Amino acid sequence: MVSSSHGHFPIRYLAFSVIASFAAGADEVKKKSNELELIEVTAQKKITSIQNTPIAITAFTGERFQQRGIDDLANLQAYVPALHVGQEQDGFKISLRGIGLQGTSSIADSGVAFYIDDHYVARPAGGSAVLYDVARVEVLKGPQGTLYGRNATGGVVNVISNKPVNYFESTVGVSYGTRNHNELRSMVNIPVSEWVSTRFSAVYTREEGYVENQYNKGAGDDYFGSDGDLTLRGQALIDTGETWQLLLSATHSELKGTGVNMVYLERNPGGPPPARALVATIGDDPTDPLIAMNDANAFNNTETTSAFARLTKQIKTMNLFVQAGYSDQSTRLQQDFDGSPVDISIFNKDQDSNAQSLEVRLASDTDDTFSWILGGYYFEEDTFIFRRVRLNGLAGPNAISLPDFLLDEYGISETLAAFGTATYSITDDVRLLLGLRQTQDEKSGIKVTRGNFGAPFPPDIPNDLYAGIAKFSKNTWNLGAEWDASKDVFVYGSASTGYKAGGFNLTSNGLPYEPETIKAYEFGIKSDLLNRKARVNLETFYYDYTDLQLTTLTTVNNAPGQFTTNAAKSTIYGIEIDSQFKISPDLLLTATFSHINAEFDELYSTDTRDPNPAVNPSDPAGLGRTDLSGNAIPYVPENSLLLGMDYQTDLSNGGEIQLFINLLWQDDMYLREFNHPDIDKVDAYTRTDATFSYLFPNDDLSVTLFVTNLENDVQKTNVYVSPGFLGLSATTAYSKPRTAGIRVDYRFE
């Protein structure tokens, strides 16, 4: 079931071409636009056309999301080159061009900032329903600190929902698909008065899952799937039609499921002698990565409530933006940590976090010679994590058991920043841009070990060596230029710096790690050709990274915990070509090619400051540091190619047929800095998604057939090293196999 798919690409491309040729010959019934669509974005905190925005950005409208069946973050990565979304334990880990993955410590940050309606989400979880009833999704690549409140060295993913409108509308929908996938969704927009409108949406999803647990079948959960995910969102917009607007928004989600399965890629018996003896009794693991043999039931239940209030007001020739947000999240997780039918280890993690944020921006309300934006941002997150590991023994007279491992972790992250940008027009066609940011970060935390399998406790934090507090401050900047070379050709270039706060290894030995910093250079050309029937955008970039943060789970000071180190020097550079061709009013073809060279210039596998360094899986005997310079940075395929076809034609009865095909080919990549060919490597693969829809006359009712991952190939999505009390062994989770189904939607007006 797992394959490299090197051989798939020519066949898929041929099939794609045949379908496109057939579609191009279809008869046209109604007059449609023969020009490419222009998407408006707010990436620069003002409304601009994507073709006149000096940023490497990929954007999708909500309509295109629905047409393509993109309903969660995991599906989004099949449409954005070098975007990777993985899941580890109870949260999503997002990476852009190899930058952004974060650990699960209470003070860990992500290099890719995830927003919903400009409200920063520190710990994305679930993600299934946040892409319903959306107006647009914007994916910005590269450092964005001078425009966004939260620092982002790798980029930004911003989900922008539909806002309340002053007329009634409503939609309902239902889906059914593979593995008993059921989804119910609904939206209703109700105007309350002339100047007050409300909007409510709800999504309920349930799926058996794609990993089957064959141990003691029928006695518990047979699949790793969803027991029922519910997301509710409500909004109220107060708009007097004068100079101010007030938007109130609240979202509540309950995600109930079994989490991800830990598939062991190797078995290295270790830890206390009783546990080591039990690990040695584990037989061969299933050869099918979608078959599990877990004796302990798993669950992963996450409940999140978030809300924000946004005030926008025009003050003479300026626009004021004030947004205050709050979120509260609780997670209850259980995993069979040994991933086997032998009763050895169960892991529990309870996490409670709450965050508050405030962003204030003042911007000039003009596009004349000089325009500007000034802003301030404050963010605080308090997180408590309780971890429990149980080492059990075989039942019966020879039962073996050890005291639990119990770890309490409490972390606080605070950020205070001031930022601003200015644009000056030298001529009508040439503009200079300057952005500045000053950021102060503080990380503080407490770790208390209350059990360690009967062994001595490792040092708590704070202690005599590590105070449990770290402060960082950094100034970053952006300098750019843009040129309207012609009415349809836009040229831009920039040099910028970015920063992500450092911290300390709160869950392990307390050692500090440095902030990661980036110098980024970008040059791009965006062009609409042939009377806007063809679009070719080219972007080149060069990233010079210092102290890139890398995190793994390992055993330090005789206790399991996360360990973060810095890669002293790293270089990432490449080119991306995005093209669209309007063959006819009915047919659109797209092609995007990305080439990225990403490697470590200087990296050693252990830290010489640590008296008990983390064991390096590529150097299990601990004989010394391993030089990993020249290795590929994880999660970055060297080459990737996206081909798409959109075909929409009107029928003589007033109905419409829509056919969408998306083909992704992605080169080899690695999931860790060690680049182990058997553990870390993900072979090149091809993935094809398609939808076929019939819209009844008046467009009120639509029926859609959909399939994702037509090839039915699955790939490793991450590598997670099991802690040393079982022996340091690499585990992984796999992507979703083929999913097919039917979706029905009805719109009321």
N, C-alpha and C positions, 0 to 999 in steps of 0.2 A: 504493500500500500504506500510505502514511502519510496519515492523515486526522485532522481535528479532532474528529470524532464528535459535534459539537453536535446533529446531527439524530438520533443514535441513541437518546438518552435516553428520549423518550416511547414509542418502539416497544418498547424493552427493558422499560420499566416496565409497559407493557400486557401483554406476554408473561409477565412475572413474575407479575402479578396473576392472569392466567388459570390459570397452573400452580398458584398457591397456592390458588385457589378449587377446582380439581379435587382437589388433595390433601386439602383440608379435608373433602371429602365421602367419603373412603375409610372403609371399615368397620374398626372396632377389634376385634381378636381377643383380645388379652391386656390385662389391667389394667396401666396404666402411670401414673407420677406425672403429675399435672396441675399441678405447680408448677415454677417455674423453678429451674434448677440454681444452687447456690451454690458458687463457686470459692474455695478457700482459697489465700492467697498469703503470701509471706514478705517483702513489700516493706519492712516496718518491722523486719526482722530478728527477727520472731516470727510465729507463725501467726495470721492473722486472716482473716475473711471479706472478700472484695473489696468487699462492700457496707458494711463498717465500717472501711475503710481511708481515711484522710484525704489521699489522693494521687490525682491524675489518672493512672489506670492502666488498661491493656488487658491482659488475660490470657487465655491459651488452654491448655486441658488437652492432654496428649499424644494422647488419644483423638480430640479434635476436629481436631488437626493431621493425623492419619492419615485421618480421614473426609474432610477437605477437600483432601488431597493437598498440604499445605504442607510442602515438604521442604527449602527453603533460604531464606536471608535475602531474596533477590530476590522470592520469592513472598509473603513476610510483609507487604510493603508494600501489597499489595492488600487487606489486612484491617485496617490501622491508619491512621486519618486522619493526614495530614501527616508520615508516615514515608517517607523516601526512601533507597533503597539504590542507589548507583552503583558502578561499578568503573573505576578509572584505573590503567593499567599493571598492577601485581601485587597490588592490595589493594582491599578494599571500603571505601567511604566512606559513613558512615551519618549521616543528618540527621533531627532531629525538630523540627517547627515552624520549619525554616530554620536550626537551630543544630546544629553538630557536625561538619561536613565538615572534614577535615584534609588537609594536604599530604603528600607522600611523602618529606620530609626525615627524616633520622635523629633529629631532636629534635622532630618535630611531634607534637602531642597532638590527640586528638579530643574534642569537646565532648559527645559521646554515648559513654558508657562501655559496652563490650561485655563481658559476663561469660558464662562457662560454669561452672555450679556454684559461683558466687561467686569464681571465679578470673578475674582481669582479663586480657583478651586485648588487647594493645596494637595488634597489627597483624592484624586479621581477614583471612583469605585462604580462598578456596574457599567454606566455609560450607555445602557441599552435604550433608555427612553429620552435622553437629553437631545437626541437628534430627530425627535418628532415635533411637528409644527414649528419648523425653523424657517427663517427667512434666508439664512446664508451661513456658510461656514468658511472662515478664512484661515489659511495656514501660511504663516509668515516665517521665512527662513533667515537664520543669522541673528546676531544680537539686536535686541529691541528695547533696551533700557531707557533710551531718551524719549520714547513715545509712550511706553507702558509703565504703569506704576510699579509692577513687580519686575525685578531683574530677570532677564532671560538670555543666557549665552547662546542657546541653540535655536530658539525661535518661539513662536506663539501659535497656539491653536485656539481660535475664538469662535464659539458657537453663538449665533445671534438668532434669537427666537422671534417669531412673529409677534408684533405688538397689537394691543386692542385697537379696533377701528370703530368708526361711528355708524356702523350699519350691522344688521344681523347676518351671521353666517354660521354654519355648523357642518361638521363632517363626522362620519362614523366609518369604521373599517374593521375588517376581520381578516386574519390570515391563518392558513393551515399548511403545514409542511412536514418535511422529513423529521423523523424521531418525535412524532406527536408534538410538533411545534404549534402552539396556539397563541395568537395575539389578538387582543381587543384594544381598539383605540378610539378616542373620541375627542372632538374639540367643539366648543361653542363660544361664539363672540356675541355679547349682549350689550348694546348701548343702554345705559341707565338714564341718561339725560342728554341734553344738547352738548354738554362738555365733560361727561363722565362715561367711559366705556370700560367694559370688563371682558376678560378672556380666560377660559378655563380649558385645560387639556388633561387627559388621562390615558395611560397605557398600561395594559396588563399582559405579561408574557410568561409563558410556561413551556419548558422543553425538557424532554427526558435526558438529553445530553448525548455526547458522541463517544464517551469512554465508558465501556461496559465493565462493571465489577462482577466477576464470575465467582467470587468466593461466597460460599453459603448462599447461593442465589435464591432470591425470594424472601430472605430473612430481614433484609433492610433495603437501602437504596441500591437498585441494580445499575444505575447510571450516575455519572457525574454530570448533573444538569441543574435546571432551575425548578424549584418547587413553587414558583410563583413570584414574579417581580412586578411591583406596582409603583408607578410614578405619577404624582399629581402636581400640576402647576396652575397657579392662579395669578392673574395680573389685573391691575386697575390703573387706567390712565386718566388723569385729570388735565384737560387741555381747554383753557378758556378762549383759545384763539387769539390771545394777546401776546404777551412777551414771555410767558413761562409755561412749563409743563412739569407735572409730577407723575412719575411712574413708580408703582408699588408692585413688587413681585415676590412670590413665595413658592418654593418647591419642596415636596416631601416624597422620599422614595424609600421603599422597603424591598430589599433584594434578598431573597431566600433561596439558597441552593446548597450545593455540595462543594463548591470551589473547584480548584484544578487538581488533577491527579499528578502525583510525583512519580515519574517514570525513571527508574535507575538506569543510567548508562554504564555504570560499573559498580562492582561490589568490592569494597576494601574493608574487611572486618577490622574493628578496632574498638577503642573505649574500654570500660571496665571489663574484667575477665568474664563475668556472667553474661553481659550483653554481647561480648565478642563470641562466646560459645553459641548463643542463640542465633546471631547473624550467620554463623557458619552452617546452621541447619537450613537456611533458606535455599530452596531449589532453584532451578533455572527460571528466570523471569520470562513472561510471555514474549514471544517474538513479535507479536502484533502490538504496536504502540498504543492502540486504542482498546486494548484489553488489560484490565487491572485485576489483581488478586489481593485485595485489602481486607483484613479481618475486622478492622475498626471502621464504623460508619463515619463519614465526613460531613461537615456542614460549614457553611460560610454565609452568615446572615449580617447584612449591613443596613443600618437605618440612618438616613441623612435628612436633615431639615435645614434649608437655607432660605434667606430672605434678603432683599435689598430695597432701598429707597433711592430714587434718582431724581434730582431737581436740575432742570435746565432752564436758564433764564437769560434773556438778552438785556444787557446793560449798556445803553447807548450804542457804541460801535464794537462792543465786546460780547462774547458768549461765555456764560458761567456754567460749569458742569460740577455737580456735587453728588457723589454716590457713596452711601454707607451700607455695608453689608455684614451679615453674620451667618455662620454655619455651625451646625452641631452634628457630629457623626459618631456612631457607636458600631463596633464590629465584634462579632463573636465567631471565632474560627476554630475548627478542629480538623486535624489531618492525621492519617496513618503515616507516621514519620519514617517507618521502615519500608512502606510500600510493598508489603508481602503478606501471605497468609499466616505467618508466624506472629504470635502475640509478643511483640518486643517493645514498641515505642509508640506513644500517642502524643501529639503536640497540640496544645491549646494556646490561643492568643486572644485576649480581650483588649480592645482598644477604644478609648473615648477621647475625642478631641473636639475643641471648639475654637473658632477663629473669628476675628473681627477685622474689618478693613475700612479705610476711609480714603477716598481719592477726591481731590479738588483740582479742577483745571480752569484756567481763564485763557481765552483765545481771542485773537482779533477777528472781527467779522468782516474781513475784506480779503480780496485776492489781488490787491494793488501791488505797488512796488515792494512793500515790506509787510510781512505777516508773521505771526508768532503764536506760540503756545507756552504757558507757564503752568507747572503743576506741582502738587505735593502729594505724598502717599504715606500711609501708615498701615502696617499689618502686624497682627499678633496672633499666634497660635499656641494654645496650651494642649498638650497631648499626654495622656497616661496610658501606658501599655503594661499589661500583665502577661507574662509568658510562663507556661508550665509544660514541662516535658516529663512524661511518665515512662520509666523503664520497667516493663513487666516481664514475667517469666512464663514458662509453659505451665499449663494447669496440671493438677494432680500432685502426687507425693513429692515429685522432684521440682516443684514450682520454685522459681527464683524471682526475687523482687528487690529493688533498691529504692531508697528514698527519692522523692521527686526533685527535679531541678525547678526552682522557683525564682523568677527575676521580675522585680518591679522597676519600671522606667518612667520617669516624668521629665518631659522636656518643654522648654519655652523658646520660641523663636520670635524675635521682634525685628522689624525693618522700618526705618524712617528714611525717606528719600525726597529730594527736590530735583525736578527735571524741567527741561525746556528745549524748545526748538525755534529756529527762526529761518525764514526764507526771504532772500533778497533778489529782486529781478534786476540783473545787469542790463538786459535788453528785453524786448517783448518775448524773445524765444529762449533766453538763457537765464538760469536761476542758480544761486548758491544756497546751500543748506548747512546750518550749523546746529548741532544738538549737544547739550551738556547734561550731566547727571552727577549728583553727589548722594552716596548711599552709606548708611550706617546700619550694621547688623549686629545683633547680640544673640548668642546661643547660650542657654544655661540648662543644666540637667542634673538629675539625681538618679543613681542606679543603686539598688539594694538587692543583693543575692540572699534569698532566704532558704535556699536548699541547693545542694550540689551533689546529688547521688551519694551522700554520705562522705564526700571528700571535703577538704578544707575549702572555705569560701574564698573566691578571688577578692581583691580589694574593691570596696565600694567606691563610689564617686559621689561627692568630693572626698578626697583623702589628702595625705601629706604631699603627694606628688602632683595631683590633678585637682584643680579647684572646682571643676564642673561649670566653668563659665568662660566664654571666649567672645571677644569683640573684634569687629572688622570695619574698616572704612575704606571707601574707594571712590575716586573720581573717574568717570568714563565720558567719552565724547563720540560724536559722529560728524564727519565733514563730507559733504556731498555736492554734486553738481548735476543739473539736468538740462537737456537741450531739446526743444521742439525742432527737430531737423526738418520736418515738413508737417503737413496737416495730419499725416498718418504714420509718421516715424518719430519715436520718442527714445532718446538716448540718456543714460544716467550712469553715474559712477560714484563710489563712496569709499571712505576709509573710516573705520569705527573700532571702538574697543568695547568689551563686555566683561562682566564679572559675576561670579557666583560665590557666595560666602563660604568660608571654610567652617570648621567645627572641630569636634573631638569624638573619639570612638567611645561613645557613651555606653554601648552595650557590651564592650569588650574590655580593653586595657586602658582606656582614657587618653591614649596618645592623640595629640592634635594632628589635623591635616589642614593644608593650606587652601586659601581660596583658589578657584580656577579662573584664569583670565584669558582673553582672546583678543587678537588683533585681526580684524576682518577687512578684506579688500574685495570690492564687487564692481563689476562692469556689466551693463546690460543694454540691449536694444529691443524695443517692442515696436512691431510694425504691423499695420493693416494694409494689405495689398489688393490689387485687382478689384477696386471699388468695394473693399471690405468683404470680399469673398474668400480671401486667404489671410491668415494671421500667422506670423512667424516671430516668436520671441526667443531671444538668446540671452543667457546669463552665465557669466563666468565668476568664479569666486576663489579666494585664497584665504584660509584660516591658519593663523599661527597661534597654537594653544600652549599655554604654560600651566603646569600643575593640574592637568585634567584629572578629575576625581574618579576613582574606580573603587567599587564596593563589592565585597564578597562576604558570604557567611562562612565562618570557620571556627576553630577553637583556639582561644588565646588565654593564657594563664589558667589552663585546665577548666575552662568554661566556654560554652558556645556563645557566639555573638557576631555582630557585623564588624567588619574591619575595612576601613576606607584608607586608601593611600593615594598619592599623587603621581601621575606620569609627568616627569619633568618637562619634556618637550614633545609636542605632537604637531603634525602638519596635515591639513585637509585641503585639497583643492580639486576643482573640477569644472565641468561645463554642463549646462542643461538647455536643451532646445525643445520648446513647446510650440506645436503647430496645429492649426485648424483649417479645414478646407470646406467651404460651402459648395458642394458639387451641384446641388439644385436646391430649390426651396424646400424639398422634402428630405434631402440627404446631407448629413454632416459627417465628415471623417476627421479624426484627431490622431496625432502621434506625438509622443513625448519621449525624448531620449536623454538619459542622464549618465554621465561618466564621472566617477569620483575616485580620487586616489587619497586614501586615508591611512596613515601609519604612525607608529610611535617612533620618534627620533631618539628618545632617551627614556628607558623604563627598566627598572629592576623589580623582581618579583617579591622581595622582602624589604623591610625597613630596618636598617642597622641600628636605629635608636631603640628598637624593641628588644629587651633582654630575652623574650620568648616569642620570636617572630612567628607569624601565622605560617602554617605548613603550606608550601606551594605544591599543588597537585602535579605539576610538571617536575618537581624535585621532592618527592615524598620522603626521602631519607633526610631532608634538611641539611644537605652537604654544603650549601652556600647559596648565595644569591644567583638568580638566573637572569641573564641579559636578554630582554625581550625587545630591544630596539630593532626596528625594521618590521615588526609584526603589524598586522592589519588591526585597525581600531574596530571594536565590535559593532555589529549591526549596520555595516555600510557595505552594500554590494558595489563592486567596481562599476558594473554596467547594469542599467535597467531600461526597459522599453515598454511603453504603454501605447496600445492601439485601441481606438474606440470608433464605434459607428452608431450614429443616431439617425433613425429613419422614421419619419412621421408623415402619414398620408391621409387625406380626407377621403371618405367614401361618399358615394352618390346619395346614401340615405341620411347623411348628416353626421354619421359616426366618424371615428378616427381609429387608425391602427398605428401603434408605436412599437418599434423594435430597437432595443439598445443592446450593444455587445461591447464588452470591455475585456481586453486581453493584456495581461501583465506577464512579461518575461523578466526574470531577475537573476543576476549572476550569483556565483558563490559568495558567501559571507561567513563571518565567524561570530560567535556569541560571547567569547571572552578574549581577554588580551593574550592568553596562552596560545591561541590558534591551534589547539590540538586537533589533528585531522579526524579523529574518530568521535571526539566529544563535542568540540566547539564548532565544527564546520557544518554549514547548511548548504547543500548542493544547489546548483542553479535549478530553477523550476519555472513552470508556466501555469498561470491561473486564468481561467476564462469565466466571466460572469455574463449573464444575459437575462433580459426581461422582454416579454411580449405582452402588450396591453391592447385591449379593445375598449374605447371610450364610446359609450352610447350617445345618440344625438342629444344635444344641449350640454354634454360633458358632465352631467350630474352623477352618472354611474359609470364606474370603470372596473374591469376585471383584468387581472395581471397574472401571468404565469412567470415564475422566476426560478433561476438556478444560479448558485454561486459555486465556484471551484468545480467546474465541469470535469476537470481531469481527475478529481477525487484523490489528489495527492495531499499529504500532510507533511508539515515541516516542524522542526524544533523551534520554539519561540524564545526560549531563554535557557540558561544553565544556572542551576541552584545547587550549591555544594552543601551536602548534609553535614551537620556538625560532628565533631570528632568522637562523641560518645557512641556513635555507631560505626566509626571509621569514616574518614573524609572521602565521600563518594559524590560524583557528579550526577545530578538528576535534571530532568527537563519536563516541560509540558509541550503538547503538540497542538498545532492549529486545527481548525475545524474542517472536516472532510466535506464532500459534496452535500449541499443543502438545496432542496427543490420544494416548491409549493405553489399555492395560489393565494392571491390577495384580492379582496373586494373592497371598494371604497365608494361611499355615497356622500354627496354634498347637498346640503340644504341652503337655500338663500331666501 
